[in-house]
Structure formats: structure tokens, C-alpha cells
Amino acid sequence: MSVEVVVGLQRGDEGKGRFVDMFAAEADIIARFNGGNNAGHTVVLPDDRSLALHLVPSGIAHKGKMNIIGNGALVDPIKLVEEIDNIRATGLEVSEKNLKVSSAAHLVFPQYIYDDVIREAGAGGQGTTKSGIAQTYAHKAMRDGARVEMIINDPEGLAELVRQGLVEQRPARVAIGLSPIDETAVAKDYVEQALKIKPLIADTVLYVNQELEKPTPSRVLAEGAQAFLLDIDHGMYPFTTSSSTVSGGVCTGLGIAPSYVSHVTGVAKAVQSHVGGGPFVTEITDPKLLQRLHGDMNTIDAEKGTTTGRVRRLGHLDLPQIRRAQMVNGEKGKQHMALTKLDWVPRYGKQVKICIAYRQDGKLCHIAPDAAYKLEQVKPEYKVLPTWDEDISEVRRFSDLPKNAQRYIEFIESSTGVPISMIGVGPRRDQVIVR
């Protein structure tokens, strides 16, 4: 059993990238199993430079690792080529030696992105990143989409699919006042960019399974995009993404058997955040507290989207929601939790509130309900804990944390039944307490 899975337990932006980056040092293959370039995370390189990644797995920052964009992911060739160029600009290698793109992953077409723009301009807007993700998954489900394999098999047909789709969409673009485009030129450029990733295209399902079946199996790290509450099946529908963000999505998104999954690490952060619409049970609305929590918006760990740049909504830690995420993501004996931004907790003030249950119609609920409309009907029940004054950014042992910080961690562990094995105390690669 050689597959380690890292998933987000909240609403995204938990800091999964930095733990994937840590685990990647011990893995042979780092694989992305869902989503597209609508997701994003920032990896801090050894020289303290930050590297923003969107579709390429975090293992790209490590030499000698194979990175996989799996069949469950979506590929916008233009954005992927741009991301690869940005990575190479840092001095890192990106080639067929360390990156493979599944031939079965679906392609994001320019018309799908325009579809997103058109929808967001109307009453049906959902606050998306306008990356064409929902439309691509929809066409995948309707079986009239195109897969990465078409770049190899039929580039001329691919160009015609893009051109024809854009021409048919023209009235809708005109209706919302978008500037005219040359559909033929857009299609030509799309295919020209797509051909640049041709050397990276492979049957990644076969590759990963062959690596797992070796006498000494390769160690695979499965990296998820977005997080539990954004899962299409288990999240706060309809305020979700369009793919499976939970550990079960690894099997379909990479084409591996469940028996290979050995361990699941769920990542949460002490200051919960969210970008976009949807219910937020523990959301903070006090402007003074929000200003104190956000602090300097120019730091690496500022609460604004890596992909969108949008300022995130903030809230108190929500244990009922984390319990549900843990329930869906795996057996407790195979789970650990990583908690980020412990260093931010003192920003709450002398005390910090943790949501321990929901109250609905006079009844307490310790596990979050399964739908957005139900979340809108509940009120949080809080436990108040004392914070601390000490700077913990250079602490590397749990026993060296202030007593109140230790009690904070122990309270979360006892309340969820899942051990916290890693604690983030700052944005740098080395600012982690490993227990």
C-alpha cells in the first residue's frame, strides 16, 4: 500500500501545498487527481522565493521526482504552458523526465471559459474563477468534450472544434458586450500552444500502476485541489467545484485501486477562510477583527486567492465540519491531520472561539449537515480558549510551544479523535512542527 493522500478538510486554501512539498521529498511520484488551473497554492522554495502553482504538482520543486497530471484533472494548454514557463524561469526543470500529462484528461476550450464569463455576468453567477472548469466537466459528462489525446491524434480536428464552438457562441458574447474576436486565430493559437505539451502526454494510469506493482513499489503522493466543502458530491452544493475533492477521488482521478491507499492526511487551518459564495457558519463580520486577522496583505501567507487574488472571507475554526470531512476521507486509524497558521491564533485577541457543535431547532449537532441549505439553518456553539503572547514562528518542538498553544492543539485532537501530526507556525518551508 504505497499511496499517501493529502486533502483539504475545509473550504480550500488550507496550505496543502506546503505539506505536499514536505512529503514530496520522500515520494517518487507526486500526482494531481482532480480540478484544473482554477486551483492554486504557493510553494516556498529553499531560497525563500515563492512559486505559485495551479495545475503542476508541488513535486516539481524537487529534483528527481515524477509529477503526474492525472486523468481526473482538466488541462487548459495555454495556461499550462504559461505555468511551465514560469516554473522554468525560477531555474527548475520541466520536461518529460519529471512531468507527465494524462492523455485521458479533458481539455478546457476557450469557449468554455467564455461560457463562464457569460454565466457570471448574469443572474446565474456563482462567483467562480471563470476558468471554464464547470463547463469542461459538463461536456465530459455529456460525452462531447475532447481529451488531451486529441493533441496527438487530431490537432486539425481540435482546431476546428475550438473554432466552431467559438463561432456558435458569438451571439452570446455580443449580448453581454464582449469585444469581437477572430475565432480562427484563437483556435490556431490554442492548438499551437497545445502542441508544446505533446512530449509530456502519456498513459499515466498505466505508468502509475506499473510503478506501484514493482517489487519495490514507487511511493506515490496524491495531491488534491480545492477541499471537502467544495466536493461536487459531499460539499455545500451548489456552492462547490465540479470534481471529487475527497480521498475517494484519487482512485478514479488516477486510475488506481483503493487497496493502494495507505494513509490520508487532512489539512486544516486555524483561521478558516473561503473565497466565493455559500454559507459560512462561523464567518467573522466584525471589521476590526477581520483587519487584525488579515494583517499585512502583501505577505506570502496573506489570505487572498493564489489564482484570483480575491480577499478571502474568514471565520472561526469549525469542528463539526472537520468531523464530517474526516468521516468521508478515511478510517481514523489511517488518518492524521495537519494544522496550519497556529501562529495566527493570537490575532484573535486574548481568547479564541472554536465551534464545537451546531444548534438547530434547539438540538445540538456535532457533525455538520450535508447541504448548503441546511448549513444556512444552523447556529454555531462555541468553546472559548485562551491564546498566548509568545512568538512561535521559530518553535520546532511541540513541547516548546506555550502551554496554551499546546492545549489548543490537544483540544482539537480530543474533539475530533484524529491526531495532529504536523503544525504550521509560519509560511516558510521549515516552519513546521513534526510530532
C-alpha positions as CSV (number, residue, x, y, z in Angstrom):
1,M,0.0,0.0,0.0
2,S,2.0,2.9,-1.3
3,V,-0.2,5.9,-1.9
4,E,-0.3,8.8,0.5
5,V,-3.2,11.2,0.0
6,V,-3.3,14.9,1.0
7,V,-6.7,16.6,1.0
8,G,-8.2,19.8,2.4
9,L,-10.7,19.4,5.3
10,Q,-12.3,22.8,5.0
11,R,-13.1,25.2,2.1
12,G,-9.7,25.3,0.4
13,D,-6.6,27.4,0.9
14,E,-5.6,25.4,3.9
15,G,-2.0,25.2,3.0
16,K,-2.0,21.8,1.4
17,G,0.8,22.8,-0.9
18,R,3.4,23.2,1.8
19,F,2.7,19.7,3.2
20,V,2.7,18.1,-0.2
21,D,6.0,19.9,-0.7
22,M,7.3,18.3,2.6
23,F,6.0,14.8,1.7
24,A,7.3,15.1,-1.8
25,A,10.9,14.8,-0.5
26,E,10.1,11.2,0.4
27,A,7.9,10.3,-2.5
28,D,8.8,9.1,-6.0
29,I,5.7,10.3,-7.8
30,I,3.5,13.3,-7.0
31,A,0.2,13.2,-8.7
32,R,-2.7,15.6,-9.1
33,F,-6.0,13.8,-9.4
34,N,-8.7,16.5,-9.8
35,G,-9.5,20.0,-10.8
36,G,-7.8,22.4,-13.2
37,N,-5.9,25.7,-13.1
38,N,-8.8,27.2,-11.1
39,A,-7.0,25.9,-8.0
40,G,-3.7,27.3,-6.7
41,H,-1.2,27.1,-4.0
42,T,2.1,28.7,-3.2
43,V,5.3,26.7,-2.5
44,V,8.2,28.4,-0.8
45,L,11.5,27.3,-2.4
46,P,14.6,26.7,-0.3
47,D,15.9,30.2,-1.1
48,D,12.7,31.6,0.2
49,R,11.3,32.6,-3.2
50,S,7.6,31.8,-3.6
51,L,6.4,29.7,-6.5
52,A,2.7,29.9,-7.4
53,L,1.4,26.6,-8.9
54,H,-2.0,26.0,-10.4
55,L,-2.0,22.6,-12.2
56,V,1.5,21.3,-12.0
57,P,2.0,19.2,-8.8
58,S,4.1,20.5,-6.0
59,G,6.8,17.9,-6.5
60,I,8.1,20.0,-9.4
61,A,10.1,21.9,-6.9
62,H,12.1,18.7,-6.0
63,K,14.7,17.1,-8.3
64,G,14.4,13.5,-9.3
65,K,10.6,13.3,-8.8
66,M,8.0,12.4,-11.4
67,N,4.9,14.7,-11.4
68,I,1.6,13.5,-12.9
69,I,-1.4,15.4,-14.0
70,G,-4.0,12.6,-13.8
71,N,-7.0,11.7,-15.9
72,G,-9.3,13.3,-13.4
73,A,-7.8,16.7,-13.9
74,L,-8.6,19.3,-16.6
75,V,-6.0,20.9,-18.8
76,D,-6.0,24.3,-20.3
77,P,-3.0,24.1,-22.6
78,I,-2.5,27.8,-22.8
79,K,-2.5,28.2,-19.0
80,L,-0.3,25.1,-18.6
81,V,2.3,26.3,-21.0
82,E,2.3,29.7,-19.2
83,E,2.7,27.9,-15.8
84,I,5.6,25.7,-17.1
85,D,7.4,28.8,-18.5
86,N,7.0,30.5,-15.0
87,I,8.4,27.4,-13.3
88,R,11.4,27.3,-15.7
89,A,12.0,30.9,-15.1
90,T,12.9,30.0,-11.4
91,G,15.6,27.7,-12.7
92,L,13.6,24.5,-12.2
93,E,13.4,21.8,-14.8
94,V,10.1,20.9,-16.5
95,S,10.3,18.1,-19.2
96,E,9.1,14.7,-19.9
97,K,11.6,13.5,-17.4
98,N,9.6,14.9,-14.5
99,L,6.1,15.8,-15.8
100,K,3.5,13.6,-17.5
101,V,0.1,14.7,-18.5
102,S,-2.7,12.1,-18.8
103,S,-3.9,11.5,-22.4
104,A,-7.3,10.9,-20.8
105,A,-7.5,14.3,-19.1
106,H,-10.1,16.6,-20.6
107,L,-9.3,19.8,-22.4
108,V,-10.5,23.2,-21.4
109,F,-11.6,25.1,-24.5
110,P,-11.6,28.9,-24.9
111,Q,-15.4,28.8,-25.5
112,Y,-15.8,27.1,-22.1
113,I,-14.0,30.0,-20.5
114,Y,-16.3,32.5,-22.3
115,D,-19.3,30.4,-21.1
116,D,-18.1,31.0,-17.6
117,V,-17.7,34.7,-18.2
118,I,-21.2,34.9,-19.8
119,R,-22.8,33.0,-16.8
120,E,-21.0,35.1,-14.2
121,A,-22.3,38.3,-15.9
122,G,-25.9,37.2,-15.5
123,A,-28.2,36.2,-12.6
124,G,-26.8,32.7,-12.5
125,G,-23.4,33.8,-11.5
126,Q,-21.7,31.6,-8.8
127,G,-18.6,33.5,-8.1
128,T,-16.3,31.1,-10.0
129,T,-12.8,31.8,-11.2
130,K,-14.0,32.0,-14.8
131,S,-11.7,29.2,-15.8
132,G,-14.2,27.1,-17.7
133,I,-14.0,24.2,-15.2
134,A,-17.7,23.6,-14.7
135,Q,-18.3,23.7,-18.4
136,T,-15.5,21.3,-19.2
137,Y,-16.7,18.8,-16.6
138,A,-20.2,19.2,-18.0
139,H,-19.1,18.4,-21.5
140,K,-17.1,15.5,-20.2
141,A,-20.3,14.1,-18.6
142,M,-22.3,14.7,-21.8
143,R,-19.5,12.9,-23.7
144,D,-19.0,15.6,-26.3
145,G,-15.8,17.0,-24.8
146,A,-12.2,16.5,-26.0
147,R,-9.3,14.8,-24.2
148,V,-5.7,15.6,-24.2
149,E,-5.1,12.7,-26.6
150,M,-6.6,14.7,-29.4
151,I,-3.5,16.9,-29.4
152,I,-1.6,13.9,-30.7
153,N,-4.2,12.2,-32.7
154,D,-6.0,15.0,-34.5
155,P,-4.7,18.6,-34.0
156,E,-6.5,19.8,-37.1
157,G,-9.8,18.5,-35.8
158,L,-9.1,20.1,-32.4
159,A,-8.6,23.5,-34.0
160,E,-11.9,23.0,-35.9
161,L,-13.7,22.1,-32.6
162,V,-12.5,25.3,-31.0
163,R,-13.2,27.5,-34.0
164,Q,-16.7,26.1,-34.5
165,G,-17.6,26.4,-30.8
166,L,-16.5,30.0,-30.7
167,V,-18.5,30.9,-33.8
168,E,-21.6,29.3,-32.4
169,Q,-21.1,31.2,-29.2
170,R,-20.6,34.6,-30.9
171,P,-24.2,35.9,-30.3
172,A,-24.0,35.2,-26.5
173,R,-20.6,37.1,-26.3
174,V,-22.1,40.0,-28.2
175,A,-25.1,40.1,-26.0
176,I,-23.1,40.9,-22.9
177,G,-20.8,43.3,-24.6
178,L,-17.6,41.3,-25.0
179,S,-15.2,42.6,-27.7
180,P,-15.2,40.7,-31.0
181,I,-12.6,38.0,-31.5
182,D,-11.1,36.3,-34.6
183,E,-12.3,32.7,-33.9
184,T,-9.9,31.2,-36.4
185,A,-6.9,32.9,-34.9
186,V,-7.9,31.9,-31.4
187,A,-8.3,28.3,-32.5
188,K,-4.9,28.4,-34.2
189,D,-3.1,29.8,-31.2
190,Y,-4.8,27.3,-28.9
191,V,-3.5,24.3,-30.9
192,E,-0.1,25.9,-31.3
193,Q,0.2,26.1,-27.5
194,A,-1.3,22.7,-27.0
195,L,1.3,21.1,-29.3
196,K,4.0,22.4,-26.9
197,I,2.9,19.9,-24.3
198,K,2.8,17.0,-26.7
199,P,6.1,15.5,-25.4
200,L,4.5,15.3,-21.9
201,I,1.4,13.4,-22.9
202,A,1.3,9.7,-21.7
203,D,-0.9,6.9,-20.4
204,T,-0.5,7.9,-16.8
205,V,-2.8,5.2,-15.5
206,L,-0.6,2.5,-16.9
207,Y,2.6,4.3,-15.8
208,V,1.4,4.8,-12.1
209,N,0.1,1.2,-11.8
210,Q,3.3,-0.2,-13.2
211,E,5.3,1.8,-10.7
212,L,3.0,0.6,-7.9
213,E,3.5,-3.1,-9.0
214,K,7.3,-3.1,-8.9
215,P,9.0,-5.4,-6.4
216,T,9.9,-2.3,-4.6
217,P,6.9,-0.1,-5.3
218,S,7.2,3.6,-6.0
219,R,5.9,5.8,-3.3
220,V,3.0,7.9,-4.7
221,L,1.8,11.2,-3.2
222,A,-1.7,12.1,-4.4
223,E,-2.3,15.8,-4.3
224,G,-5.9,17.1,-4.2
225,A,-7.1,20.5,-5.4
226,Q,-9.8,22.5,-3.5
227,A,-11.2,20.9,-0.4
228,F,-14.0,19.0,1.3
229,L,-16.8,21.6,1.3
230,L,-16.2,22.2,-2.4
231,D,-16.6,18.5,-3.4
232,I,-19.3,18.0,-6.0
233,D,-20.9,15.1,-4.0
234,H,-20.2,15.9,-0.4
235,G,-19.8,19.7,-0.3
236,M,-22.1,22.6,0.2
237,Y,-23.9,22.1,-3.2
238,P,-24.4,24.2,-5.3
239,F,-21.5,26.3,-4.0
240,T,-19.0,23.7,-4.9
241,T,-16.4,22.9,-7.6
242,S,-17.3,20.3,-10.3
243,S,-14.9,17.4,-9.3
244,S,-14.3,15.0,-6.4
245,T,-12.0,16.7,-3.9
246,V,-12.0,13.9,-1.3
247,S,-9.8,10.8,-0.9
248,G,-12.1,8.7,-2.9
249,G,-11.5,10.8,-6.0
250,V,-7.9,9.5,-6.0
251,C,-9.0,6.1,-7.3
252,T,-10.9,7.5,-10.3
253,G,-8.7,10.5,-10.9
254,L,-5.5,8.5,-11.2
255,G,-6.9,5.1,-12.1
256,I,-5.7,3.1,-9.1
257,A,-7.3,0.5,-6.8
258,P,-8.4,1.6,-3.3
259,S,-6.2,-1.0,-1.8
260,Y,-3.1,1.1,-2.7
261,V,-4.1,4.0,-0.5
262,S,-2.2,3.6,2.8
263,H,-2.8,6.9,4.5
264,V,-4.8,10.2,4.3
265,T,-3.5,13.5,5.7
266,G,-6.3,16.1,6.0
267,V,-5.1,19.7,6.2
268,A,-7.0,22.4,8.1
269,K,-6.0,25.9,9.3
270,A,-6.7,27.6,12.5
271,V,-8.1,30.7,10.7
272,Q,-10.7,29.2,8.3
273,S,-11.2,31.0,5.1
274,H,-13.3,30.9,1.9
275,V,-13.4,32.6,-1.5
276,G,-16.8,32.9,-3.2
277,G,-20.4,32.4,-2.2
278,G,-22.1,29.9,0.0
279,P,-23.0,29.6,3.7
280,F,-20.2,30.1,6.2
281,V,-21.5,29.1,9.7
282,T,-18.6,30.6,11.7
283,E,-17.9,33.6,9.4
284,I,-16.5,36.7,11.1
285,T,-18.1,40.0,10.2
286,D,-16.5,42.3,12.8
287,P,-14.4,44.7,10.6
288,K,-11.9,45.4,13.3
289,L,-11.3,41.7,14.0
290,L,-11.1,41.0,10.3
291,Q,-8.5,43.8,9.8
292,R,-6.4,42.3,12.7
293,L,-6.6,38.8,11.3
294,H,-5.8,39.8,7.7
295,G,-2.8,42.0,8.8
296,D,-0.3,42.7,6.1
297,M,-1.9,41.7,2.8
298,N,1.5,41.6,1.0
299,T,2.9,38.6,2.9
300,I,3.3,35.2,1.4
301,D,0.6,33.8,3.6
302,A,-1.9,36.6,3.1
303,E,-5.5,35.5,2.9
304,K,-6.1,36.2,-0.7
305,G,-6.5,33.6,-3.5
306,T,-3.4,32.4,-5.3
307,T,-5.4,32.1,-8.6
308,T,-7.8,35.0,-8.3
309,G,-6.2,37.5,-5.9
310,R,-9.6,37.9,-4.2
311,V,-9.6,38.6,-0.4
312,R,-10.9,35.6,1.5
313,R,-13.8,35.5,3.9
314,L,-12.5,34.5,7.4
315,G,-14.1,32.5,10.2
316,H,-13.6,30.6,13.4
317,L,-12.3,27.0,13.4
318,D,-15.3,24.7,12.7
319,L,-15.0,21.3,14.3
320,P,-18.4,19.8,13.1
321,Q,-17.4,20.5,9.5
322,I,-14.0,19.0,10.1
323,R,-15.5,15.9,11.7
324,R,-17.7,15.3,8.6
325,A,-14.7,15.7,6.3
326,Q,-12.7,13.2,8.3
327,M,-15.6,10.8,8.3
328,V,-15.7,10.8,4.4
329,N,-12.0,10.8,3.8
330,G,-11.0,7.6,5.6
331,E,-10.6,5.4,8.5
332,K,-9.5,7.2,11.6
333,G,-6.6,4.8,12.1
334,K,-5.3,5.8,8.7
335,Q,-5.8,9.5,9.2
336,H,-3.7,12.3,10.5
337,M,-4.3,16.0,10.5
338,A,-2.0,18.9,9.7
339,L,-3.0,22.2,11.1
340,T,-1.6,25.5,9.6
341,K,-1.5,29.0,10.9
342,L,-1.2,28.3,14.6
343,D,1.0,31.4,14.6
344,W,-2.1,33.5,13.6
345,V,-4.3,32.4,16.6
346,P,-3.1,35.3,18.9
347,R,-4.5,37.7,16.3
348,Y,-8.0,36.8,17.6
349,G,-7.1,38.6,20.9
350,K,-6.7,37.2,24.4
351,Q,-9.3,34.5,23.6
352,V,-10.2,32.4,20.6
353,K,-13.5,30.8,19.8
354,I,-13.8,27.3,18.4
355,C,-17.1,26.0,17.0
356,I,-17.7,22.6,18.8
357,A,-21.3,22.0,17.6
358,Y,-24.2,23.4,15.6
359,R,-27.6,24.2,17.1
360,Q,-30.7,23.8,15.0
361,D,-34.3,24.0,16.4
362,G,-32.9,23.6,19.9
363,K,-30.9,20.5,19.1
364,L,-27.1,20.1,19.1
365,C,-25.4,18.6,16.1
366,H,-21.8,17.5,16.3
367,I,-21.3,16.6,12.7
368,A,-22.1,19.2,10.0
369,P,-25.1,18.5,7.7
370,D,-24.7,17.6,4.1
371,A,-26.2,20.5,2.2
372,A,-25.8,24.3,1.8
373,Y,-29.5,25.0,2.7
374,K,-29.0,23.0,6.0
375,L,-25.9,25.0,6.8
376,E,-27.9,28.2,6.5
377,Q,-30.3,26.9,9.2
378,V,-27.8,26.3,11.9
379,K,-26.0,28.4,14.5
380,P,-22.6,27.7,15.9
381,E,-21.9,26.7,19.5
382,Y,-18.5,27.9,20.7
383,K,-15.9,26.9,23.2
384,V,-13.6,29.7,24.3
385,L,-9.9,29.1,24.9
386,P,-7.1,31.4,26.0
387,T,-4.5,32.4,23.4
388,W,-0.8,33.3,24.1
389,D,1.6,36.2,23.6
390,E,4.8,34.4,22.6
391,D,6.1,34.4,19.1
392,I,6.1,30.7,18.0
393,S,7.4,31.2,14.5
394,E,10.8,29.6,15.3
395,V,9.4,26.8,17.5
396,R,10.1,23.3,16.1
397,R,9.2,21.0,19.0
398,F,5.7,20.7,20.4
399,S,7.0,20.7,24.0
400,D,8.5,24.2,23.3
401,L,5.1,25.7,22.4
402,P,3.4,27.9,25.0
403,K,1.1,25.8,27.3
404,N,-2.0,27.5,25.9
405,A,-0.9,26.6,22.3
406,Q,-0.4,23.0,23.4
407,R,-3.8,22.9,25.0
408,Y,-5.3,24.4,21.8
409,I,-3.9,21.6,19.7
410,E,-4.8,18.9,22.3
411,F,-8.4,20.2,22.4
412,I,-8.8,19.8,18.7
413,E,-7.4,16.3,18.8
414,S,-9.6,15.2,21.6
415,S,-12.7,16.8,19.9
416,T,-12.1,15.0,16.6
417,G,-10.4,11.8,17.6
418,V,-7.7,12.4,14.9
419,P,-4.1,13.1,15.9
420,I,-2.4,16.3,14.6
421,S,0.9,15.2,13.4
422,M,2.1,18.5,11.8
423,I,1.7,22.1,12.8
424,G,2.4,25.1,10.7
425,V,3.9,28.1,12.6
426,G,4.7,30.2,9.6
427,P,4.8,30.2,5.8
428,R,8.4,29.1,5.3
429,R,9.2,25.6,4.3
430,D,10.9,24.9,7.6
431,Q,8.2,26.5,9.8
432,V,6.6,23.2,10.7
433,I,6.5,21.2,14.0
434,V,6.5,17.5,13.2
435,R,5.2,15.3,16.1
